[in-house]
Amino acid sequence: MIDSLYKTFQSRIRIDRNELSGAFGDIGTDLPLIAGILLVSGLDPVSVFVMFGATQIFSGLLYGVPMPVQPLKAVAVMAISLHMGADIILAAGIGLGVVMLFLNITGLIKSIYRAIPDCVVRGIQFGLGVNLLLLALTDYIPSQGLNGIFLAAIGLVIVLLLLGNRKYPPALAVIILGLLYSLIFNTGAAPHFPTMHISLPQIHTPSLHDILTGFLILGLPQLPLSISNSLIATKRLADDLFPEKRLTIKKLANTYSIMNIVNPLLGGIPVCHGSGGLAGHYAFGGRTGGTLLVYGSLYLLIGIFLSGNYGSIQALFPLPILGVILSVEGFSLAKFIRKTAGSKDLVIALTVGFICVFVTSGYVYGLMAGTLIYYLEPMARRSLGVRNES
């Protein structure tokens, strides 16, 4: 009995060099977004880091696979660009959590999932992967000039040599390279430990007005992306990588709801799952929930002990190195377009991906356009066939 329970736990939660490497597979997405939100919003860094770490651990324990927890991208981008305050950002998360809970309880999320063709999902994955690659290549890697490009080139060579190596997983070597670079060339990178003190999250209770305002301004534009990427694309990718787990769209929607209702009440930013994060954790070696226990513990430690110096903590991870990790995450996600069933599905998937990359709010329009093309194309063929016969 005890042996059986131990084996079950070990299959779900393992901590070794590969899980440790996999833990850094999504840091290129998460850390810059968190830093950007903290910079403009006035949110309490302790609450943000502690709750972000806690939700990672929650997800790892619940799913037993590296099911990622990420900042809500559309919310984060709009909050940063519009300089939204803490109350609206936190309230937007609660509004999204309540709406997703409604969609789940009523069964609407299941209906939406069944209605979206697989080729459309593959197109969304492809578009997101290409967007991550472009972000890495145009923003992150060139951010520190020639030195940064040279650093990224070394990191990329290491990744290419070690990717898939279970004995010497690549992310550990790349992260160590980035840490050494920062400590040698960036004198402000090392945390100032004399100011270290223990801190805990603050309770936050947004008003109904803030919840409605936050949902309308930040949540409503986020909702299509959450449904398409956080739930549907993540569910399909989980089926590809962990078919034995048989994860359901209902379970993903439940955890999305729980995290976004509870997190902001303790000052944490709105979060979601994501196919890009799952691809990144997996590409760098993560196979169990132990990946997220390691990753979540990193944020817990930053929040509890070092949040007063989170700027210097961020400086330890140079953007060119995060760009290398982000590019691997993007490529690992984009390559799943090869799973499209045939030429017609591939064309639809590429069309959706193109819209996601080149059109503002492309995930919304790509989802709608791809689904319409998929269902209307056979009708158009039949209609043309009838006219030709007559």
C-alpha positions in Angstrom: 0.0 0.0 0.0 2.7 2.5 1.0 4.9 1.4 -1.8 2.0 1.9 -4.3 1.3 5.4 -2.9 5.0 6.3 -3.1 5.3 5.1 -6.7 2.1 7.1 -7.6 3.5 10.2 -5.9 6.9 9.8 -7.6 5.2 9.5 -11.0 3.4 12.8 -10.4 6.1 14.7 -8.4 9.7 14.2 -9.1 12.6 16.5 -8.4 15.8 15.9 -10.3 18.1 17.7 -12.8 15.6 17.5 -15.6 12.7 18.9 -13.5 15.0 21.6 -12.3 16.0 22.4 -15.9 12.3 22.3 -17.0 11.4 24.8 -14.2 13.1 27.6 -16.2 11.2 26.8 -19.5 8.7 29.6 -19.0 10.7 32.2 -17.2 11.3 34.1 -20.4 7.6 34.8 -20.6 6.7 35.3 -16.9 9.5 37.4 -15.4 9.4 40.3 -17.8 5.6 40.5 -17.6 5.6 40.5 -13.8 8.3 43.1 -13.7 6.4 45.3 -16.2 3.2 45.1 -14.2 5.0 45.9 -10.9 6.7 48.9 -12.5 3.5 50.7 -13.5 0.7 49.4 -11.2 1.8 50.0 -7.6 1.0 46.4 -6.7 2.7 45.0 -3.6 5.7 42.9 -4.9 5.5 40.6 -1.9 1.9 39.6 -2.7 2.6 39.3 -6.4 5.6 37.0 -6.1 4.3 34.9 -3.2 0.9 34.3 -4.9 2.5 33.6 -8.3 4.8 31.0 -6.6 1.9 29.5 -4.7 -0.2 29.1 -7.8 2.7 27.3 -9.5 2.9 24.8 -6.7 -0.8 24.4 -6.6 -0.9 23.6 -10.3 2.1 21.2 -10.0 0.5 19.2 -7.1 -2.9 19.1 -8.7 -2.0 18.0 -12.2 1.2 16.0 -11.6 2.6 17.5 -14.9 4.3 20.9 -15.6 0.9 22.6 -16.2 2.1 26.2 -16.4 0.7 29.2 -14.6 1.4 32.5 -16.4 0.4 36.1 -16.1 -2.6 36.9 -18.3 -0.9 38.3 -21.4 -3.6 40.6 -22.7 -4.3 42.0 -19.3 -0.6 42.5 -18.6 0.1 44.2 -21.9 -2.9 46.6 -21.6 -2.1 47.3 -17.9 1.5 48.2 -18.8 0.6 50.3 -21.8 -2.3 52.1 -20.1 -0.6 52.4 -16.7 -3.6 50.8 -14.9 -3.7 50.9 -11.2 -3.6 47.9 -8.8 -7.3 47.9 -8.0 -8.4 47.6 -11.6 -5.8 44.9 -12.4 -6.8 42.7 -9.4 -10.5 43.3 -10.0 -10.1 42.2 -13.7 -8.8 38.8 -12.5 -11.8 38.3 -10.2 -14.2 39.2 -13.0 -12.5 36.8 -15.4 -12.6 34.0 -12.8 -16.3 34.5 -12.1 -17.1 34.5 -15.9 -15.0 31.4 -16.5 -16.8 29.7 -13.6 -20.1 30.5 -15.1 -19.1 29.2 -18.5 -17.9 26.0 -16.8 -20.9 25.4 -14.6 -23.3 25.9 -17.5 -21.3 23.6 -19.8 -20.8 26.3 -22.3 -17.0 25.9 -22.2 -17.4 22.2 -23.2 -19.6 23.2 -26.1 -17.1 25.8 -27.3 -14.3 23.3 -27.0 -16.1 20.7 -29.1 -17.0 23.3 -31.7 -13.4 24.5 -32.3 -11.7 22.3 -35.0 -8.3 20.9 -34.2 -6.7 22.7 -37.2 -7.8 26.0 -35.7 -6.2 25.2 -32.4 -3.0 24.2 -34.2 -3.1 27.5 -36.0 -3.4 29.4 -32.7 -0.5 27.4 -31.3 1.6 28.1 -34.4 0.7 31.8 -34.2 1.6 32.1 -30.5 4.8 30.2 -31.1 5.9 32.5 -34.0 5.0 35.6 -31.8 7.2 34.3 -29.0 10.0 33.7 -31.5 9.6 37.2 -32.9 9.6 38.7 -29.4 12.8 36.9 -28.5 14.5 37.8 -31.8 13.4 41.5 -32.0 13.2 42.6 -28.4 15.0 40.3 -25.9 18.1 39.1 -27.7 19.2 42.6 -29.2 18.3 44.4 -25.9 22.0 44.6 -24.7 23.7 45.3 -28.0 26.5 43.2 -29.4 27.4 41.7 -26.0 23.9 40.5 -25.6 23.7 39.0 -29.1 27.0 37.2 -28.5 25.7 35.9 -25.1 22.5 34.7 -26.8 24.5 33.0 -29.5 26.5 31.0 -26.9 23.3 30.2 -25.1 21.6 29.0 -28.3 24.6 26.7 -29.1 24.4 25.2 -25.7 20.7 24.6 -26.1 21.1 23.0 -29.6 23.8 20.7 -28.2 21.9 19.6 -25.1 18.2 19.9 -26.0 16.6 16.5 -25.2 19.6 15.3 -23.2 18.3 13.8 -20.0 21.7 13.6 -18.4 22.8 17.2 -19.1 19.6 19.2 -19.5 20.1 22.5 -21.3 18.3 25.1 -19.2 20.6 24.7 -16.2 23.7 25.5 -18.3 22.0 28.4 -20.0 20.7 29.9 -16.7 24.2 29.5 -15.1 25.7 31.3 -18.1 23.3 34.2 -17.7 23.9 34.5 -14.0 27.7 34.5 -14.5 27.3 37.2 -17.2 25.2 39.4 -15.0 27.5 39.1 -12.0 30.6 39.9 -14.1 29.2 42.6 -16.4 26.3 44.1 -14.4 27.4 45.4 -11.0 23.8 46.1 -10.0 22.7 42.5 -10.6 23.6 41.0 -7.2 20.8 41.2 -4.6 21.5 43.4 -1.6 21.0 40.9 1.1 21.5 43.3 4.0 18.0 44.7 3.3 16.5 41.2 3.4 13.4 40.8 5.5 10.5 38.4 5.7 7.2 39.6 4.2 3.8 38.1 3.6 0.9 38.9 1.1 -1.6 41.6 1.8 -5.4 41.0 1.8 -7.2 43.0 -0.9 -10.9 43.4 -1.3 -11.9 45.2 -4.6 -15.3 46.8 -4.9 -18.0 45.6 -7.3 -17.5 48.7 -9.3 -13.8 47.9 -9.7 -14.6 44.3 -10.7 -17.0 45.5 -13.4 -14.7 48.2 -14.7 -11.7 45.9 -14.6 -13.5 43.2 -16.5 -14.8 45.6 -19.2 -11.4 47.3 -19.7 -9.0 44.4 -19.2 -10.9 41.2 -18.9 -13.2 41.3 -21.9 -10.3 41.6 -24.4 -8.5 38.8 -22.5 -11.4 36.3 -22.5 -11.1 35.0 -26.2 -7.3 34.5 -25.7 -8.0 32.6 -22.4 -10.5 30.4 -24.1 -8.4 29.7 -27.2 -4.9 29.4 -25.7 -5.2 29.0 -21.9 -7.8 26.3 -22.2 -8.4 24.8 -25.6 -4.8 24.9 -27.0 -3.4 23.9 -23.6 -5.8 20.9 -23.4 -4.8 19.7 -26.9 -1.1 20.1 -26.2 -1.5 18.2 -22.9 -3.1 15.4 -24.9 -0.1 15.4 -27.2 2.5 15.3 -24.5 0.7 13.5 -21.7 -2.1 11.4 -23.3 -2.2 9.1 -20.3 -3.3 11.9 -18.0 -6.6 12.5 -19.9 -6.9 16.1 -18.8 -10.3 17.7 -19.3 -11.3 21.1 -20.4 -13.5 21.3 -17.3 -10.6 20.8 -15.0 -8.5 23.5 -16.7 -11.4 25.9 -16.5 -11.9 25.1 -12.8 -8.3 25.9 -11.9 -8.4 29.0 -14.1 -11.4 30.2 -12.1 -10.1 29.3 -8.7 -6.7 30.9 -9.3 -8.3 34.2 -10.6 -10.9 34.4 -7.8 -8.5 33.6 -5.0 -5.2 35.2 -6.3 -6.3 38.9 -6.4 -7.9 38.6 -3.0 -4.3 38.2 -1.6 -2.8 40.8 -4.0 -1.7 38.3 -6.7 -1.9 39.2 -10.4 -4.4 37.5 -12.7 -3.0 34.3 -14.2 -3.8 31.5 -16.6 -2.5 28.2 -18.0 -0.9 28.4 -21.4 0.2 26.1 -24.2 3.5 28.0 -24.7 4.5 27.5 -21.1 3.7 23.8 -21.2 5.8 23.5 -24.4 8.7 25.4 -22.8 8.7 23.3 -19.5 8.5 20.1 -21.5 11.2 21.1 -24.0 13.7 21.8 -21.2 13.1 18.5 -19.5 10.0 18.9 -17.2 7.8 15.9 -17.0 6.1 16.0 -13.6 4.6 18.5 -11.2 8.0 18.7 -9.6 9.0 21.2 -12.3 6.4 23.7 -10.9 7.4 23.0 -7.3 10.9 24.1 -8.1 9.7 27.1 -10.2 7.1 28.2 -7.7 9.5 27.9 -4.8 11.8 30.4 -6.6 9.1 33.0 -6.7 8.1 32.2 -3.1 11.6 32.9 -1.9 11.8 36.1 -3.9 8.5 37.3 -2.4 9.1 36.4 1.2 12.8 37.4 1.5 13.9 39.5 -1.4 10.9 41.4 -2.9 12.4 44.7 -1.8 15.2 44.0 -4.3 13.1 42.4 -7.1 14.8 44.8 -9.7 18.2 43.4 -8.9 16.7 39.8 -8.9 15.4 40.5 -12.4 18.8 41.7 -13.5 20.3 38.3 -12.6 18.5 36.9 -15.6 19.7 39.0 -18.7 17.1 39.5 -21.4 19.2 37.8 -24.1 19.3 34.6 -22.1 15.6 34.9 -21.5 15.3 35.4 -25.3 17.0 32.1 -25.9 14.6 30.3 -23.6 11.7 32.1 -25.1 12.7 31.2 -28.6 12.9 27.5 -27.7 9.5 27.8 -26.1 8.1 29.4 -29.3 9.7 26.9 -31.7 8.5 23.9 -29.5 5.0 25.2 -29.6 4.9 26.2 -33.3 6.1 22.8 -34.5 2.9 21.1 -33.5 1.3 22.5 -36.6 2.7 19.3 -38.2 -0.1 17.4 -36.5 -2.7 18.9 -38.8 -4.6 16.1 -40.5 -4.4 17.0 -44.2 -3.7 19.8 -46.8 -7.0 21.5 -46.2 -6.5 21.6 -42.4 -2.9 22.8 -42.9 -4.1 25.7 -45.0 -6.6 26.7 -42.4 -4.0 26.3 -39.6 -1.5 28.5 -41.5 -4.2 31.1 -42.2 -5.1 31.2 -38.5 -1.5 31.5 -37.6 -0.9 34.3 -40.0 -3.8 36.2 -38.6 -2.5 35.7 -35.0 0.9 37.1 -36.0 0.0 40.0 -38.2 -3.4 41.3 -37.0 -4.1 43.2 -33.8 -6.2 41.0 -31.5 -5.3 38.3 -34.0 -6.2 35.4 -31.6 -9.8 36.5 -31.6 -10.1 37.0 -35.3 -8.0 33.9 -36.1 -10.3 31.8 -33.9 -13.4 33.1 -35.6 -12.1 33.1 -39.2 -10.6 29.6 -39.0 -13.7 28.1 -37.5 -15.9 29.8 -40.1 -13.7 28.6 -42.9 -13.7 25.1 -41.6 -17.5 24.8 -41.4 -18.4 26.9 -44.4 -15.9 25.4 -46.9 -17.7 22.1 -47.3 -21.0 23.9 -47.8 -19.4 26.1 -50.5 -18.1 23.0 -52.2 -21.5 21.3 -52.2 -23.1 24.5 -53.5 -20.6 24.8 -56.4 -21.1 21.1 -57.2 -24.9 21.5 -57.5 -24.4 24.5 -59.9 -21.9 22.6 -62.0 -24.3 19.6 -62.4 -27.2 21.8 -63.4 
